[in-house]
Amino acid sequence: KKRLMTSVLLFGLLSPCVVLSEGGETLFEKKCGQCHGADQEAGVVSPAKYASVQWQRYFDRNRHKRKADISGLISPEELELLISYLKNHAADSNKPIAMGVR
């Protein structure tokens, strides 16, 4: 019983690390790319499409939900990583990323 409790506790502590180890770019490609890839219906979106404050405002106001509710597809931890990635590579950042350009 003690070993089971230790395993459950350890798994609970390490689970966020699995999500966080993926990083924003990988999540952006895997999760956002499902709908926002080159041949997808929602159209291509790149971090450099908006300034960092615009990305933050977009998600703070839950604007994505108007077109598609992503809350069941992306965990709160993943969303924070994605927002951070988008802001770090936004049009006004030191490292803007447009789709296909690095």
C-alpha positions in Angstrom: 0.0 0.0 0.0 2.8 2.4 0.8 4.5 1.6 -2.5 1.3 2.3 -4.4 0.8 5.6 -2.7 4.4 6.6 -3.5 3.9 5.6 -7.1 0.7 7.6 -7.4 2.3 10.6 -5.8 5.4 10.4 -8.0 3.3 10.1 -11.1 1.2 13.1 -10.1 4.3 15.2 -9.6 6.0 14.1 -12.8 3.0 14.3 -15.2 3.3 18.0 -15.7 6.9 17.5 -16.6 5.9 15.3 -19.6 3.7 18.1 -20.9 6.3 20.8 -20.2 9.2 18.9 -21.8 7.4 19.0 -25.1 7.8 22.8 -25.4 5.7 25.4 -27.0 6.9 24.8 -30.6 6.2 21.1 -30.5 2.7 21.7 -29.0 2.1 24.4 -31.6 3.0 22.1 -34.4 1.1 19.1 -33.0 -2.0 20.7 -31.5 -2.5 23.9 -33.5 -1.3 22.4 -36.7 -4.2 20.0 -36.7 -6.5 22.8 -37.8 -4.0 25.5 -38.8 -1.6 23.6 -41.0 -0.9 24.4 -44.6 -3.8 22.3 -46.0 -6.2 22.7 -43.2 -9.6 24.3 -43.2 -8.8 27.0 -40.5 -5.9 28.4 -42.5 -2.3 28.9 -41.6 -1.4 30.8 -38.4 2.1 31.7 -37.4 3.4 33.4 -34.2 4.4 36.5 -36.2 0.8 37.1 -37.3 0.2 39.3 -34.2 2.2 41.3 -31.6 2.7 39.6 -28.2 0.1 41.8 -26.5 -2.4 40.8 -29.2 -1.8 37.1 -28.6 -2.2 37.5 -24.8 -5.5 39.5 -25.3 -6.8 36.9 -27.8 -6.5 34.1 -25.3 -7.5 36.2 -22.2 -10.7 37.1 -24.0 -11.2 33.4 -25.1 -11.6 34.6 -28.7 -10.7 31.1 -30.1 -13.9 29.8 -28.6 -15.9 31.9 -31.1 -14.6 29.7 -33.9 -13.8 26.4 -32.1 -13.7 25.4 -28.5 -10.2 24.0 -27.8 -10.6 23.6 -24.0 -11.1 19.8 -24.4 -8.1 19.5 -26.7 -5.5 21.6 -24.8 -4.8 21.4 -21.1 -4.3 24.7 -19.1 -0.6 23.9 -18.8 -0.3 23.3 -22.6 -2.2 26.6 -23.2 0.2 28.5 -21.1 3.1 27.0 -23.1 1.4 27.8 -26.4 0.8 31.4 -25.3 4.3 31.8 -24.2 5.6 30.4 -27.5 3.3 32.7 -29.5 4.4 35.7 -27.5 8.1 34.8 -27.6 7.9 34.6 -31.4 5.3 37.3 -32.1 5.8 40.0 -34.7 7.2 42.4 -32.1 9.6 39.9 -30.5 13.3 39.5 -31.0 12.7 36.1 -32.7 9.5 36.4 -34.9 8.6 33.2 -36.6 6.5 33.1 -39.8 5.3 29.7 -41.0 8.0 28.0 -43.0 10.6 30.6 -42.0 13.1 30.1 -39.2 
